[in-house]
């Protein structure tokens, strides 16, 4: 499945969850219903500006519009792993900065 199709399906899904018609979302986005329809079916892709508007209108993150249903969602163990990686990277950055300062 292409990125355009995943993106379009997610818009469709989030719009349906809100029980909104294509007409309603298209009006909110200031685009035609036909344009929204071609985005939802994956025939065309939205501009970066429109992607931001869509995410705001649907009250989801931009990244949520690009995930497939098969992709794993985060759980608490994933967040622990992320925190550990961030701590390690922060320590590495501190050491690198100190090394650069001492070389001057």
N, CA, C and O atoms as a GROMACS GRO file, in nm:
protein
  416
    1UNK      N    1   0.085  -0.117   0.000
    1UNK     CA    2   0.000   0.000   0.000
    1UNK      C    3   0.090   0.125   0.000
    1UNK      O    4   0.190   0.129   0.071
    2UNK      N    5   0.055   0.223  -0.078
    2UNK     CA    6   0.137   0.344  -0.089
    2UNK      C    7   0.112   0.439   0.028
    2UNK      O    8   0.011   0.427   0.098
    3UNK      N    9   0.201   0.531   0.046
    3UNK     CA   10   0.187   0.633   0.152
    3UNK      C   11   0.061   0.714   0.127
    3UNK      O   12  -0.011   0.748   0.222
    4UNK      N   13   0.033   0.746   0.001
    4UNK     CA   14  -0.088   0.822  -0.031
    4UNK      C   15  -0.213   0.746   0.013
    4UNK      O   16  -0.308   0.806   0.064
    5UNK      N   17  -0.214   0.616  -0.008
    5UNK     CA   18  -0.330   0.535   0.029
    5UNK      C   19  -0.344   0.524   0.181
    5UNK      O   20  -0.455   0.535   0.233
    6UNK      N   21  -0.233   0.503   0.250
    6UNK     CA   22  -0.236   0.496   0.396
    6UNK      C   23  -0.288   0.629   0.452
    6UNK      O   24  -0.375   0.632   0.538
    7UNK      N   25  -0.232   0.737   0.402
    7UNK     CA   26  -0.271   0.872   0.445
    7UNK      C   27  -0.421   0.894   0.422
    7UNK      O   28  -0.492   0.940   0.511
    8UNK      N   29  -0.467   0.860   0.303
    8UNK     CA   30  -0.608   0.878   0.270
    8UNK      C   31  -0.701   0.793   0.356
    8UNK      O   32  -0.805   0.841   0.402
    9UNK      N   33  -0.663   0.669   0.377
    9UNK     CA   34  -0.745   0.580   0.460
    9UNK      C   35  -0.754   0.632   0.604
    9UNK      O   36  -0.859   0.624   0.667
   10UNK      N   37  -0.644   0.685   0.654
   10UNK     CA   38  -0.645   0.738   0.791
   10UNK      C   39  -0.734   0.860   0.802
   10UNK      O   40  -0.808   0.875   0.900
   11UNK      N   41  -0.729   0.948   0.703
   11UNK     CA   42  -0.818   1.064   0.705
   11UNK      C   43  -0.963   1.016   0.706
   11UNK      O   44  -1.045   1.062   0.785
   12UNK      N   45  -0.993   0.923   0.617
   12UNK     CA   46  -1.128   0.867   0.609
   12UNK      C   47  -1.171   0.809   0.743
   12UNK      O   48  -1.283   0.834   0.790
   13UNK      N   49  -1.083   0.731   0.805
   13UNK     CA   50  -1.115   0.667   0.933
   13UNK      C   51  -1.141   0.770   1.042
   13UNK      O   52  -1.241   0.762   1.114
   14UNK      N   53  -1.051   0.869   1.056
   14UNK     CA   54  -1.069   0.970   1.160
   14UNK      C   55  -1.194   1.055   1.134
   14UNK      O   56  -1.263   1.094   1.228
   15UNK      N   57  -1.221   1.083   1.008
   15UNK     CA   58  -1.341   1.161   0.974
   15UNK      C   59  -1.466   1.082   1.011
   15UNK      O   60  -1.559   1.138   1.068
   16UNK      N   61  -1.470   0.954   0.980
   16UNK     CA   62  -1.585   0.869   1.012
   16UNK      C   63  -1.603   0.855   1.164
   16UNK      O   64  -1.716   0.853   1.213
   17UNK      N   65  -1.491   0.847   1.238
   17UNK     CA   66  -1.500   0.838   1.384
   17UNK      C   67  -1.569   0.961   1.442
   17UNK      O   68  -1.638   0.952   1.544
   18UNK      N   69  -1.551   1.075   1.377
   18UNK     CA   70  -1.615   1.198   1.422
   18UNK      C   71  -1.756   1.212   1.365
   18UNK      O   72  -1.827   1.307   1.396
   19UNK      N   73  -1.794   1.116   1.280
   19UNK     CA   74  -1.924   1.117   1.214
   19UNK      C   75  -1.943   1.242   1.128
   19UNK      O   76  -2.050   1.301   1.122
   20UNK      N   77  -1.834   1.280   1.062
   20UNK     CA   78  -1.836   1.396   0.973
   20UNK      C   79  -1.849   1.349   0.829
   20UNK      O   80  -1.796   1.245   0.791
   21UNK      N   81  -1.920   1.426   0.751
   21UNK     CA   82  -1.928   1.401   0.608
   21UNK      C   83  -1.804   1.459   0.541
   21UNK      O   84  -1.731   1.538   0.600
   22UNK      N   85  -1.781   1.416   0.417
   22UNK     CA   86  -1.672   1.476   0.341
   22UNK      C   87  -1.697   1.626   0.323
   22UNK      O   88  -1.604   1.706   0.327
   23UNK      N   89  -1.822   1.660   0.304
   23UNK     CA   90  -1.857   1.801   0.286
   23UNK      C   91  -1.815   1.884   0.406
   23UNK      O   92  -1.758   1.992   0.391
   24UNK      N   93  -1.843   1.834   0.525
   24UNK     CA   94  -1.809   1.910   0.647
   24UNK      C   95  -1.658   1.930   0.658
   24UNK      O   96  -1.611   2.042   0.682
   25UNK      N   97  -1.580   1.821   0.642
   25UNK     CA   98  -1.435   1.833   0.654
   25UNK      C   99  -1.379   1.920   0.542
   25UNK      O  100  -1.290   2.002   0.567
   26UNK      N  101  -1.429   1.905   0.422
   26UNK     CA  102  -1.381   1.986   0.310
   26UNK      C  103  -1.404   2.135   0.338
   26UNK      O  104  -1.318   2.218   0.308
   27UNK      N  105  -1.520   2.169   0.394
   27UNK     CA  106  -1.548   2.308   0.429
   27UNK      C  107  -1.450   2.359   0.534
   27UNK      O  108  -1.400   2.471   0.525
   28UNK      N  109  -1.422   2.276   0.634
   28UNK     CA  110  -1.328   2.315   0.739
   28UNK      C  111  -1.188   2.340   0.682
   28UNK      O  112  -1.114   2.426   0.729
   29UNK      N  113  -1.153   2.263   0.579
   29UNK     CA  114  -1.020   2.272   0.520
   29UNK      C  115  -1.014   2.373   0.406
   29UNK      O  116  -0.906   2.404   0.354
   30UNK      N  117  -1.130   2.424   0.368
   30UNK     CA  118  -1.140   2.520   0.257
   30UNK      C  119  -1.090   2.458   0.127
   30UNK      O  120  -1.015   2.520   0.051
   31UNK      N  121  -1.135   2.333   0.102
   31UNK     CA  122  -1.106   2.264  -0.023
   31UNK      C  123  -1.236   2.206  -0.077
   31UNK      O  124  -1.337   2.203  -0.006
   32UNK      N  125  -1.234   2.161  -0.201
   32UNK     CA  126  -1.355   2.102  -0.259
   32UNK      C  127  -1.374   1.959  -0.207
   32UNK      O  128  -1.280   1.893  -0.163
   33UNK      N  129  -1.497   1.913  -0.213
   33UNK     CA  130  -1.528   1.776  -0.174
   33UNK      C  131  -1.453   1.679  -0.266
   33UNK      O  132  -1.403   1.576  -0.222
   34UNK      N  133  -1.446   1.714  -0.394
   34UNK     CA  134  -1.376   1.628  -0.490
   34UNK      C  135  -1.229   1.616  -0.453
   34UNK      O  136  -1.172   1.506  -0.460
   35UNK      N  137  -1.166   1.726  -0.414
   35UNK     CA  138  -1.025   1.721  -0.374
   35UNK      C  139  -1.007   1.630  -0.253
   35UNK      O  140  -0.917   1.547  -0.250
   36UNK      N  141  -1.094   1.647  -0.153
   36UNK     CA  142  -1.087   1.562  -0.034
   36UNK      C  143  -1.106   1.415  -0.072
   36UNK      O  144  -1.036   1.328  -0.022
   37UNK      N  145  -1.200   1.389  -0.160
   37UNK     CA  146  -1.226   1.253  -0.204
   37UNK      C  147  -1.104   1.191  -0.271
   37UNK      O  148  -1.071   1.075  -0.246
   38UNK      N  149  -1.036   1.268  -0.355
   38UNK     CA  150  -0.918   1.214  -0.423
   38UNK      C  151  -0.802   1.191  -0.325
   38UNK      O  152  -0.719   1.104  -0.346
   39UNK      N  153  -0.798   1.270  -0.218
   39UNK     CA  154  -0.697   1.248  -0.114
   39UNK      C  155  -0.731   1.121  -0.035
   39UNK      O  156  -0.644   1.037  -0.012
   40UNK      N  157  -0.857   1.108   0.004
   40UNK     CA  158  -0.900   0.991   0.083
   40UNK      C  159  -0.883   0.860   0.006
   40UNK      O  160  -0.858   0.756   0.066
   41UNK      N  161  -0.896   0.865  -0.125
   41UNK     CA  162  -0.881   0.742  -0.205
   41UNK      C  163  -0.736   0.717  -0.245
   41UNK      O  164  -0.707   0.615  -0.308
   42UNK      N  165  -0.646   0.808  -0.208
   42UNK     CA  166  -0.505   0.788  -0.237
   42UNK      C  167  -0.464   0.821  -0.379
   42UNK      O  168  -0.356   0.782  -0.423
   43UNK      N  169  -0.550   0.892  -0.450
   43UNK     CA  170  -0.518   0.928  -0.589
   43UNK      C  171  -0.422   1.046  -0.595
   43UNK      O  172  -0.340   1.055  -0.686
   44UNK      N  173  -0.433   1.137  -0.499
   44UNK     CA  174  -0.343   1.252  -0.492
   44UNK      C  175  -0.297   1.267  -0.348
   44UNK      O  176  -0.353   1.209  -0.256
   45UNK      N  177  -0.192   1.347  -0.332
   45UNK     CA  178  -0.138   1.371  -0.198
   45UNK      C  179  -0.159   1.517  -0.162
   45UNK      O  180  -0.168   1.603  -0.250
   46UNK      N  181  -0.168   1.544  -0.036
   46UNK     CA  182  -0.190   1.680   0.013
   46UNK      C  183  -0.059   1.755   0.030
   46UNK      O  184   0.047   1.694   0.049
   47UNK      N  185  -0.066   1.886   0.023
   47UNK     CA  186   0.052   1.968   0.049
   47UNK      C  187   0.082   1.964   0.199
   47UNK      O  188  -0.002   1.923   0.279
   48UNK      N  189   0.202   2.006   0.235
   48UNK     CA  190   0.239   2.009   0.377
   48UNK      C  191   0.144   2.097   0.456
   48UNK      O  192   0.104   2.063   0.567
   49UNK      N  193   0.106   2.211   0.398
   49UNK     CA  194   0.013   2.302   0.465
   49UNK      C  195  -0.122   2.236   0.488
   49UNK      O  196  -0.181   2.250   0.595
   50UNK      N  197  -0.171   2.164   0.388
   50UNK     CA  198  -0.300   2.096   0.400
   50UNK      C  199  -0.292   1.981   0.500
   50UNK      O  200  -0.388   1.955   0.573
   51UNK      N  201  -0.179   1.911   0.504
   51UNK     CA  202  -0.162   1.803   0.601
   51UNK      C  203  -0.177   1.858   0.743
   51UNK      O  204  -0.244   1.798   0.827
   52UNK      N  205  -0.115   1.972   0.768
   52UNK     CA  206  -0.126   2.034   0.900
   52UNK      C  207  -0.271   2.072   0.930
   52UNK      O  208  -0.318   2.050   1.042
   53UNK      N  209  -0.340   2.128   0.833
   53UNK     CA  210  -0.481   2.166   0.852
   53UNK      C  211  -0.568   2.044   0.882
   53UNK      O  212  -0.656   2.048   0.968
   54UNK      N  213  -0.542   1.934   0.810
   54UNK     CA  214  -0.619   1.811   0.829
   54UNK      C  215  -0.598   1.759   0.970
   54UNK      O  216  -0.694   1.725   1.039
   55UNK      N  217  -0.472   1.752   1.014
   55UNK     CA  218  -0.442   1.702   1.148
   55UNK      C  219  -0.510   1.789   1.254
   55UNK      O  220  -0.566   1.736   1.350
   56UNK      N  221  -0.505   1.920   1.237
   56UNK     CA  222  -0.570   2.011   1.333
   56UNK      C  223  -0.721   1.991   1.333
   56UNK      O  224  -0.782   1.983   1.440
   57UNK      N  225  -0.780   1.983   1.216
   57UNK     CA  226  -0.925   1.967   1.207
   57UNK      C  227  -0.971   1.836   1.271
   57UNK      O  228  -1.073   1.832   1.340
   58UNK      N  229  -0.895   1.729   1.248
   58UNK     CA  230  -0.931   1.598   1.302
   58UNK      C  231  -0.882   1.577   1.445
   58UNK      O  232  -0.913   1.477   1.509
   59UNK      N  233  -0.804   1.674   1.495
   59UNK     CA  234  -0.748   1.669   1.630
   59UNK      C  235  -0.662   1.545   1.651
   59UNK      O  236  -0.677   1.472   1.750
   60UNK      N  237  -0.571   1.522   1.555
   60UNK     CA  238  -0.475   1.412   1.565
   60UNK      C  239  -0.337   1.468   1.531
   60UNK      O  240  -0.326   1.577   1.474
   61UNK      N  241  -0.234   1.394   1.566
   61UNK     CA  242  -0.099   1.437   1.529
   61UNK      C  243  -0.080   1.412   1.379
   61UNK      O  244  -0.145   1.326   1.320
   62UNK      N  245   0.010   1.487   1.321
   62UNK     CA  246   0.042   1.467   1.180
   62UNK      C  247   0.090   1.324   1.158
   62UNK      O  248   0.052   1.259   1.061
   63UNK      N  249   0.174   1.275   1.249
   63UNK     CA  250   0.228   1.140   1.232
   63UNK      C  251   0.119   1.033   1.235
   63UNK      O  252   0.132   0.929   1.170
   64UNK      N  253   0.011   1.057   1.308
   64UNK     CA  254  -0.098   0.959   1.315
   64UNK      C  255  -0.162   0.936   1.179
   64UNK      O  256  -0.221   0.831   1.155
   65UNK      N  257  -0.150   1.032   1.091
   65UNK     CA  258  -0.208   1.019   0.958
   65UNK      C  259  -0.128   0.926   0.868
   65UNK      O  260  -0.173   0.893   0.758
   66UNK      N  261  -0.009   0.885   0.912
   66UNK     CA  262   0.078   0.803   0.829
   66UNK      C  263   0.098   0.661   0.880
   66UNK      O  264   0.170   0.584   0.818
   67UNK      N  265   0.038   0.625   0.991
   67UNK     CA  266   0.053   0.490   1.046
   67UNK      C  267  -0.053   0.396   0.992
   67UNK      O  268  -0.167   0.436   0.969
   68UNK      N  269  -0.014   0.271   0.972
   68UNK     CA  270  -0.111   0.169   0.931
   68UNK      C  271  -0.163   0.097   1.055
   68UNK      O  272  -0.101   0.102   1.162
   69UNK      N  273  -0.274   0.032   1.040
   69UNK     CA  274  -0.334  -0.042   1.152
   69UNK      C  275  -0.243  -0.155   1.200
   69UNK      O  276  -0.248  -0.193   1.316
   70UNK      N  277  -0.161  -0.208   1.109
   70UNK     CA  278  -0.073  -0.319   1.145
   70UNK      C  279   0.048  -0.275   1.225
   70UNK      O  280   0.113  -0.357   1.290
   71UNK      N  281   0.079  -0.147   1.221
   71UNK     CA  282   0.198  -0.101   1.294
   71UNK      C  283   0.171  -0.099   1.443
   71UNK      O  284   0.061  -0.068   1.490
   72UNK      N  285   0.273  -0.134   1.516
   72UNK     CA  286   0.264  -0.147   1.661
   72UNK      C  287   0.242  -0.012   1.726
   72UNK      O  288   0.306   0.087   1.691
   73UNK      N  289   0.152  -0.009   1.821
   73UNK     CA  290   0.135   0.113   1.899
   73UNK      C  291   0.229   0.107   2.019
   73UNK      O  292   0.273  -0.001   2.059
   74UNK      N  293   0.260   0.221   2.076
   74UNK     CA  294   0.351   0.227   2.189
   74UNK      C  295   0.282   0.180   2.316
   74UNK      O  296   0.164   0.206   2.337
   75UNK      N  297   0.357   0.110   2.400
   75UNK     CA  298   0.309   0.075   2.533
   75UNK      C  299   0.413   0.124   2.634
   75UNK      O  300   0.513   0.184   2.596
   76UNK      N  301   0.391   0.098   2.763
   76UNK     CA  302   0.479   0.152   2.866
   76UNK      C  303   0.622   0.101   2.853
   76UNK      O  304   0.716   0.174   2.883
   77UNK      N  305   0.641  -0.023   2.807
   77UNK     CA  306   0.777  -0.074   2.792
   77UNK      C  307   0.850   0.001   2.679
   77UNK      O  308   0.971   0.022   2.687
   78UNK      N  309   0.778   0.040   2.576
   78UNK     CA  310   0.839   0.116   2.468
   78UNK      C  311   0.884   0.253   2.519
   78UNK      O  312   0.992   0.300   2.484
   79UNK      N  313   0.802   0.316   2.602
   79UNK     CA  314   0.838   0.447   2.656
   79UNK      C  315   0.961   0.436   2.746
   79UNK      O  316   1.044   0.527   2.748
   80UNK      N  317   0.974   0.327   2.822
   80UNK     CA  318   1.092   0.306   2.905
   80UNK      C  319   1.216   0.294   2.818
   80UNK      O  320   1.322   0.349   2.851
   81UNK      N  321   1.204   0.222   2.707
   81UNK     CA  322   1.316   0.208   2.615
   81UNK      C  323   1.354   0.343   2.555
   81UNK      O  324   1.472   0.376   2.541
   82UNK      N  325   1.254   0.420   2.520
   82UNK     CA  326   1.278   0.553   2.463
   82UNK      C  327   1.350   0.641   2.564
   82UNK      O  328   1.446   0.710   2.529
   83UNK      N  329   1.304   0.640   2.690
   83UNK     CA  330   1.368   0.720   2.794
   83UNK      C  331   1.514   0.680   2.812
   83UNK      O  332   1.600   0.766   2.828
   84UNK      N  333   1.542   0.550   2.809
   84UNK     CA  334   1.680   0.502   2.825
   84UNK      C  335   1.766   0.550   2.708
   84UNK      O  336   1.879   0.595   2.730
   85UNK      N  337   1.714   0.542   2.587
   85UNK     CA  338   1.790   0.588   2.470
   85UNK      C  339   1.817   0.737   2.480
   85UNK      O  340   1.928   0.782   2.450
   86UNK      N  341   1.718   0.814   2.521
   86UNK     CA  342   1.735   0.959   2.536
   86UNK      C  343   1.842   0.989   2.639
   86UNK      O  344   1.927   1.076   2.617
   87UNK      N  345   1.840   0.919   2.752
   87UNK     CA  346   1.942   0.940   2.856
   87UNK      C  347   2.081   0.907   2.803
   87UNK      O  348   2.175   0.982   2.827
   88UNK      N  349   2.094   0.796   2.731
   88UNK     CA  350   2.224   0.757   2.675
   88UNK      C  351   2.273   0.861   2.575
   88UNK      O  352   2.390   0.899   2.576
   89UNK      N  353   2.184   0.906   2.488
   89UNK     CA  354   2.222   1.004   2.387
   89UNK      C  355   2.258   1.138   2.451
   89UNK      O  356   2.349   1.207   2.404
   90UNK      N  357   2.188   1.175   2.558
   90UNK     CA  358   2.219   1.299   2.629
   90UNK      C  359   2.358   1.290   2.691
   90UNK      O  360   2.436   1.385   2.683
   91UNK      N  361   2.389   1.177   2.753
   91UNK     CA  362   2.522   1.158   2.811
   91UNK      C  363   2.630   1.163   2.704
   91UNK      O  364   2.735   1.224   2.724
   92UNK      N  365   2.605   1.097   2.592
   92UNK     CA  366   2.701   1.100   2.481
   92UNK      C  367   2.722   1.243   2.431
   92UNK      O  368   2.835   1.281   2.400
   93UNK      N  369   2.616   1.320   2.423
   93UNK     CA  370   2.625   1.458   2.377
   93UNK      C  371   2.706   1.542   2.475
   93UNK      O  372   2.787   1.625   2.434
   94UNK      N  373   2.684   1.522   2.605
   94UNK     CA  374   2.758   1.597   2.707
   94UNK      C  375   2.907   1.566   2.697
   94UNK      O  376   2.989   1.658   2.701
   95UNK      N  377   2.942   1.440   2.684
   95UNK     CA  378   3.083   1.400   2.671
   95UNK      C  379   3.143   1.462   2.545
   95UNK      O  380   3.255   1.514   2.549
   96UNK      N  381   3.070   1.458   2.434
   96UNK     CA  382   3.121   1.514   2.308
   96UNK      C  383   3.143   1.665   2.321
   96UNK      O  384   3.241   1.718   2.270
   97UNK      N  385   3.052   1.733   2.387
   97UNK     CA  386   3.065   1.879   2.406
   97UNK      C  387   3.186   1.911   2.493
   97UNK      O  388   3.263   2.002   2.463
   98UNK      N  389   3.201   1.836   2.602
   98UNK     CA  390   3.317   1.858   2.690
   98UNK      C  391   3.447   1.834   2.614
   98UNK      O  392   3.541   1.912   2.628
   99UNK      N  393   3.452   1.729   2.533
   99UNK     CA  394   3.572   1.700   2.454
   99UNK      C  395   3.602   1.812   2.357
   99UNK      O  396   3.718   1.849   2.339
  100UNK      N  397   3.501   1.866   2.295
  100UNK     CA  398   3.523   1.976   2.200
  100UNK      C  399   3.571   2.100   2.271
  100UNK      O  400   3.655   2.173   2.218
  101UNK      N  401   3.519   2.127   2.390
  101UNK     CA  402   3.560   2.245   2.466
  101UNK      C  403   3.707   2.232   2.507
  101UNK      O  404   3.784   2.328   2.497
  102UNK      N  405   3.745   2.114   2.554
  102UNK     CA  406   3.883   2.092   2.600
  102UNK      C  407   3.984   2.096   2.486
  102UNK      O  408   4.101   2.123   2.510
  103UNK      N  409   3.941   2.069   2.363
  103UNK     CA  410   4.031   2.073   2.248
  103UNK      C  411   4.062   2.214   2.202
  103UNK      O  412   4.156   2.236   2.126
  104UNK      N  413   3.985   2.310   2.247
  104UNK     CA  414   4.004   2.449   2.201
  104UNK      C  415   4.113   2.516   2.275
  104UNK      O  416   4.143   2.633   2.249
   0.00000   0.00000   0.00000
